[in-house]
Amino acid sequence: MSPPIRFEMRRRTFLVGSASAIVAANIPWRANAQPTSLVGPDNSTVTLVVNGEARGLAIDNRTTLLDALREHLHLTGTKKGCDHGQCGACTVSVNGERINSCLSLAVMHEGDEVTTIEGLGTPQQLDPMQQAFVDHDGFQCGYCTPGQICSAKAVLQEIRDNVPSHVTRDLTATIEASDEEIRERMSGNICRCGAYANILEAIHQASGAQV
Amino acid sequence: MRAFSFERASEPAQAAARAAEVPGAKFIAGGTNLLDLMKLEIETPVHLIDVSATGLDRISSTAGGGLRIGAMVTNTDLAADATVRRDYGVLTRALMAGASGQLRNKATTAGNLLQRTRCPYFYDTAMPCNKRVPGAGCAALGKGAFSRQLGIIGTSDTCIATHPSDMAVALRVLDAEVETTTPSGASRTIPLDEFYRLPGDTPEIETALMPGEIITAVTLPPPIGGRQSYHKVRDRASYAFALVSVALIEREDGTGRVALGGVAPEPWRRPQAEAALPDGANAVMSRLLDGATPTEENAFKITLAERTLAAMLAEG
């Protein structure tokens, strides 16, 4: 596990905090502002098992898994790119399967095992996939990298589990981790810097290391 | 996103009863389409009923030798299922042609059927859309509108949106049926060819489901064999919606079945067109797309559909 990130009061944080305090002052009581048609509270409690540790949260029902990780648990390794499931920067593993954490409500993950980039390795002992991205320069700005790495690990597992893809020719044969298979399976992770060639090399290295 | 209250349902009948009882309630399963639309406030449910743990996540054989696919089976699990790969290959092919690995791990069978159109004007809340706001008008039909991705047949003068699913196109050639539970607890079976509603004057009504009715399963008849394929043409090689897609089942005697995606508000199949399969792609498409009303921007889809089918037939 990485050391916890210490959040300091910054100018931006302070200004946002002040603004909401002013707005809040004009609303007598927040609950009164809610439409009467809600049939229950607009918030919930949920316990996620994040990187092996049970974490209880009291959250607005609207909180996505991504926002729960970043804003509530301060695990900012998982990135918010498009927030609409198009870029893959928010990819995490839930119960062993990769998903877009931006398109999933935290409240729907009671008891689920969530693994983020912080749970894969440490700076002293990188996960083989993390090491492979370093070895092959599988990034430029690095913003998409946590999602790429979480996705890439799942891709290799999916190939080992013989899950077919769009480019799998024979649906009944054993699937190989070919360039074509890896590229197709990684299409949900966008890299604006265009580090794709090196990402592909990195995944091949990690694939070899796991055989 | 608007605020909403939340509950978990443990069985389908309970979920259906609650959905009928609470105005503005919606089911949520994988959430990959609904949450996207809620963030844009295109969908604004006041109450969500989580149906992901209603015991509908299994694939099993039916007494008649077919397959029963639980409504909550994910797209990945369905595509990877050994029976589906062996006996209903067109379904695996179609599923794997859609979305991304991450999305397929969450997206469910029922949710895939019920996903909304990706028409850019449905998504743009600053533009009029009859599907989003009935009676508002259709920006896609306006002069200079971007209609390249949109429908060419089965559309109306109120809406030219397409149904975006690949899976549904395969299910259509496989003669799938949709099983549901109504709010009163009754079961009903709707053949997929009666499940979707063409827009007509009411593009906001997309399916035959009644308020609160929940999909519990999709059933497939016994395998029909043949060479099964799905060819999707899109603007990039992966992770894009179809310009045109073709689901094809060919038997050795030259007969078979054909359905199209990316061209209509529903998976598009017409039995009279299939009868022309032994005569080739032009004969099929001239019947299947008879009466098409494309825009200037998407008229190419007629040619594209014919050439896609021709290429698939040539492979056989």
Interface residues (C-beta under 8 A of the other chain):
Chain A: Q34 P35 S37 L38 V39 G40 P41 D42 S44 D60 N61 R62 T64 D83 H84 G85 G88 T91 E97 R98 I99 N100 L103 S104 L105 V107 M108 S151 A154 V155 E158 D161 N162 V163 P164 S165 H166 T168 L171 T172 R183 E184 R185 S187 G188 N189
Chain B: M1 A3 F4 S5 F6 E7 V22 P23 G24 A25 I28 G31 T32 L35 D36 K39 V46 H47 L48 D50 S52 T76 A79 A80 R85 R86 G89 T92 R93 M96 A97 A99 S100 G101 Q102 L103 N105 K106 A237 S238 Y239
